[in-house]
């Protein structure tokens, strides 16, 4: 865990230095009368919830995001990730998990005119979850030796730390309502999959053996 925190701290420091340089150059920081604290926004990820309704895994996620001068946006994302994958057609394995997770990080607005309410941003996240999995395989004879290859894993404790680099767009719809999306590249930092070698789904992270890319579609209210 200490190593993961050191890695994430180094990444965040590099990100803040880069964004600070960008603010003075490409972003062209302009002194104006706009205060530093511009409020905060709360929202949900509609993509994760829809994915859970249409498939055997997904997440329900809420976001709290501060607004500093319409340019920097510290954020925390919390949610419940779950999977109920029954009797896989290839392996015959069933997989179940449900657990909370969180991510913390910050975004920087890349637009030169940052006070319009519309944003193009880049950011970083550190994520963590501690979860338990149930895995079982239906009775299935070994094709050569004909012995039973079924097994059961119950309440196996696992955890995972990971980092995300993201890019997104946030558009003002009407009044305080914003909608937008993010595309995220994810990288595991530290993990323990218990006796399972590699768990199929990790709450808040996604499917382990699929692409490292993820996405969100956010609906937010400025307060």
N, C-alpha and C positions, 0 to 999 in steps of 0.2 A: 504494500500500500504506500509506503514511504517513497519507493522508487517511482510509482505512478504519479504521486503528487509532485515530485521533483520534475518529472518530464512535462507534466501539464503546466507547471509554473514557468518553465523555460519557454514553452510554446506561447503562453499568454504574454510573457514579457516581450518576446519578439513581435507578437501581434500588436501590442500597445505602442512599441517603438515605431513600428512600420506605419501604423495608423496616425501617430503623432506627426511623423515626417510627411505623410500624405496630406494631413490637415494644413500644414504650413506650405505645401507645394501644390500638388494636383488639386486638393480640395480647397485651397486658398482660404484659410480661416479669416473671417472678416469681423472685426470688432463692431458690435452693434448693441442695441438696447434690449435685445432678447435675453431674458434671464437664463442662468445656468440650468435650474431645475424647471422643466417644462411639463411636469406631471408624470403619469404612468399609464400603461395600458394593460388590460386583462383580456384574455382570449382563449380560444380552444383550437385544436388541430382537427379539422373536419376530415382530412384524408385518412388518418389513423382509425377514427371511429367508423368511417365507411368501409375501410378494408376489413375491419373485424366483422361487420355485418355481412360482407360478401364472401369471406373466406374463413379458414379455420385458425387465423391468428390476426392480431392487430392490437391497438392501444387506444386508451381514452386519456387525453392529455390536455392540461391547462397551462397557460403561460402568464407570467407577470413580468413586465418589461418597463424599466425606468427610461425617461427621456431627458438626457442632459444636452441642452442647447440644440436640440434637433439633430445632433450629430453622433453622440455616443449613447448606446442603449444596453446597459447591463440587464441581463435577463436570467430568470430561473424558470425551468420547465419541469413540471411534475406530472406523473401519470400512473396508470395501471396498465401493464402489458399482459396479455394472456394468449394462450394457444390451446386448442383442443383438436389435435390431429389424430383421427381415428383410423387404424388399420390401413397403413400406407400400402398402396397397390403394388409397390416394388419390394419393400422390405417386410411388410406385415406388421410393422411397429406402430404402436399408439403412443402419443406424447401429450402430456398435460402440464401446464404451468400457469400461474397467475401471481403477479407480484408487483409492488410499487417500484418506481425508479425516479431518478431526478437527473437533470442536467443544469449546469450553471456556466455562464460565460458572458460575452458581450458582443455587440454588433457595432459597426461604424458605418455611417451614411456616406456613400461615395459621391453623391450629387453635389455639384458646385453650389447650386441654389438650394440650401438645405431646409428652408422654412416653408416650402410649398405644401407640405403634408404628404407628398409622394416621395418614396425612398428607394434607392438601389443600395444594397448593403452587403458587406462581407462580415463574417464573424467566426468565433470559436466557441466550442462547448466542451466541458468535461462532464462525463456521464458515469453514473454508478447504479448498480442494482444488486440486491441480494435476494435470491429466489430458490425455490425448491421445485424439483421435477418428479413426475411419475412417468415411468416408461415401462411398457410391457410388449412382448411379442407373442402372438398367437402360437399355439402348438404347430410346429412345422418340422418334418423329418429332414435330417441331413441327407442331401441327394446321394452321397456315397455310402456313409455308414448307417444311415437310417435312424440315428438316435435323435431324441427330442431336442430341438435348439431353442425352445421357448425360454423366456426369462422375465423377471419382474424387478423393477427398481422403484422403491417407494420413498417419497419425501427426501430425495437426495439433495443436500444443501450445496448451492453453487453461488458464485458471485462474479462480477465483471466490472472492471474500470475501462473506459474508452474515451477517445477524443474525437471531435468532429470539426471539420472545416466546412463552412457553409457560405453560400451565395444566395441572395434572395431579392425579391421585389415586394414592396408594400405600397398599395394604392389607396388613397382616400376615396371612399365611395359616396357617403353623404353624412354630414354632421360629424359625429365622433367615430363613425363606423369605418374601419379599414379592413381590407382583404389583401392577401398576398400569399406567396409560396416561397419555399426554400428548397434548394438542392444541397445535399450534405454528403461529404466523403467521410467515412467512419474508419477508425483504426483502434483495435484493441490494445490496451496498455498492459493490464494484468488481469488474470482470470483464474478461476478454479471451477472446473466442470465436474468435480467429484469423481465418482467411479464410472461416469458415462463417456469419458474421453473427450467428446465434443457434443455439447447440447445442441439440439436442432434450432430452438428459438430462444432468444434472450430478451426479456422485457425491456422495452425502450431502445434496443439495439436492432433487433430484427432477426432474420434467418441467417444463421452462421455461414453457410456455404454458398449463399447467393452473392450478388455483387455487393461491394462495400458502399455503394451509393444508396442514399435514402432521400426522402422528401417529406414535406409537410405542406398543408394548405391551411393557412391561419385566418381566422375571423376574430378581429380585435376591436375593442371599444376603448377610445382615449378617455381618460379621467383627469 
